[in-house]
Amino acid sequence: MERKQKGITLMSFLIVLVVLGFFALMAMKLFPMYSEYNNLKGAMNEFAATPNAASMTPQQIFASLERRFDVAYVSSVGKEHIKVIRAGRGAQLNVTYEVRRELFANLDVVGKFNYTVELNGTASGG
């Protein structure tokens, strides 16, 4: 009587492990970048809800954002990445930055992030 074998071979199992390991590595390298971006969006939305945020000077905005970013563990964003765009009586806050992380060997992964929020209150016009 002949029996049929079921399941995968050792070689197939190793191939599946290598593929799963590669995707696990990708997830471990990419998750911190996107987690930081979500923390940044939360801090910016919280700042945008601040009364009279649009009437603050750029220095006040940068100082407030820096404190919020420290609490939210946002370390990839510097003052050079933050722009305050004033238009009429309103203002927008834009953060554009790039994160580069080593994937393995000489291969890097680059994330480009851009987020804009409307500021509440009235702008000072300057």
Secondary structure, DSSP 8 states (H G I E B T S, - for coil): ------S--HHHHHHHHHHHHHHHHHHHHHHHHHHHHHHHHHHHHHHHTSTTGGGS-HHHHHHHHHHHHHHTT--S--GGGEEEEEETTEEEEEEEEEEEEEEETTEEEEEEEEEEEEE-S-----
